[in-house]
């Protein structure tokens, strides 16, 4: 092997090493993440605030008398973006950087969800508080954040 061939081989080996280092292998956690993402999608048909379902909160079609407010709606939109869309992208591409962003955003959206629940618990008398669909969605986001963090921390 001459000098030029060795340099090409080293360069190709280095490129392959960088490509492998940027990938994740979620293993069995991929099934857990997929299941939790399904639960998150299914919470859209459950009541989140009073009688308003999750999809109505996302679409802004909840009854105006409920006075849903900004926080539950912000959580619902961000849960779809971070929990479902970004999670699916991370599972499909298996890129460490996308999984890292998914982990961080899921953590932030979980905090948003807790604040959304709190904001509905401190409403004036006569208004509806948080329903079980919102609570399940927040728990699902917390589980997603934990699973993504375990995956990105397991990178050698």
N, C-alpha and C positions, 0 to 999 in steps of 0.2 A: 504494500500500500504506500503510495507516495504521499508527500506532505499535504498537497491540495485535497486529496481524498480524505485524509484524516481530519483536516479542518472542516470539511463539509459534514463528515460524520458527526463530529463534536457539535457543530452548530445544529444539526438536525436532532441530535440527542437532547441538547439543551432546550430546544423548542418543544419537543415532546414532554420533557420534564415540567416545563412551565405550564403546558396545557393540562397535564394531569394534576398538578398542584392547585389549579383553579377550579377543580371539579369536586363535587360532594357525592357521597354514596349514602342516601338516607336509609337504606336497608328496610327493616320492618317498620321503621317510623314513618315511611311513606304511606303505609296503609292507615296508620293512626291519623296522620295529617289529612289524608283523603276523607276518612270517616268524619273527622271533626269539621272539615270544610263542608261536608254534606249536612251535618247538624246545623251549621251556621246558615246554610241556604234554606233549610227547612224551618228555621225560626222566622223566616219571612212571612209564614202563614199563621204564626202564633200572635196573640195580642201582646203589644209592647207597652202602650200607654192607654189605659182604659180599654175601650173596645177596638182601638186602632191597631191593625196588624202591621207587621214589620214592613211589608212592601208598600203600605200606604204611607208610612213614615218616610221611606226612601223617596217615594214619588211625590211627596208633599200633598197627598190627597186625604190626609186625616181630617176628621171633623174639626172645624175651627173652634168649636166650643171646648174642645179638649185642651187648647192652648199648649200644644206639644212643645214648642220652643225650639231653639237652635241646637242644643246639646244632643238630644236623642237623634235628631236628623243628621247631625254631623257624624255621630258615632255610626249610624247605619250606613252612610255613604262610605266612610273610611273602612268599615268592616268588610264591605264588599270589595273595595279596592285592595286593601292590604291582605285580608284573610282569604279571599277567594281568588281574585285575579292574579295578584303577585305571588301567592302561594302556588297556584297552578303553573305560573311561569317558572318559578324556582324548581318545581318538580319536573317540568318538561325539559328545561335546559340543564339542570343539575350543576349550575354555576354557583360557586361559593359566594361570589359577590351578590348575586340576586337573593340567595338564601339569607345572607347577612342583612340585607335591606328588609327582607320579609320579617326576620326576627325582630329587628328594631321597630319597624312600623307596627307589627302586631303588639309589641309591648306598649307603644304609645297609644294605640287604639284601645287597648285594654284599660288604660288609665282614663281615657276619654269616656269609655263605657261606665266605669265606676262613678265618674263625675256626673254622667247623664242619669244614672240611677239616683244618685244623691240629689240632683236637682229636681227630680220628680218626687222625692220624698219630702222636700221642703216647700211644696206648693201650698198656697192658702187653702183653708178649709173649703170643701165642696168641689175641689178639682181632683182628678184621677191621679193616682200614683203610678209607679212602674208596675207593669204586669210581668208574668213569668217568662214570656218570650224574650224580653229585654235582658232579664237576668241570665237566661240560658245562653243568649248570644254573647254576653260579657264573659261568662265562664268559658265558652268555646274559644273566644279570642285569647284568653289567658292560657288555655291549653295549647293553642297554636303557637303562641309566643314561646312557651316553655319547650315545645318540641323543636322549633326552629333554632332556639338557642343551644339546645343539646347537640343538634347537627353541626352548627357552625363551630362550636367549641371542640368538637371531636376531630377537627381537621388537624393533621399532623404538622 
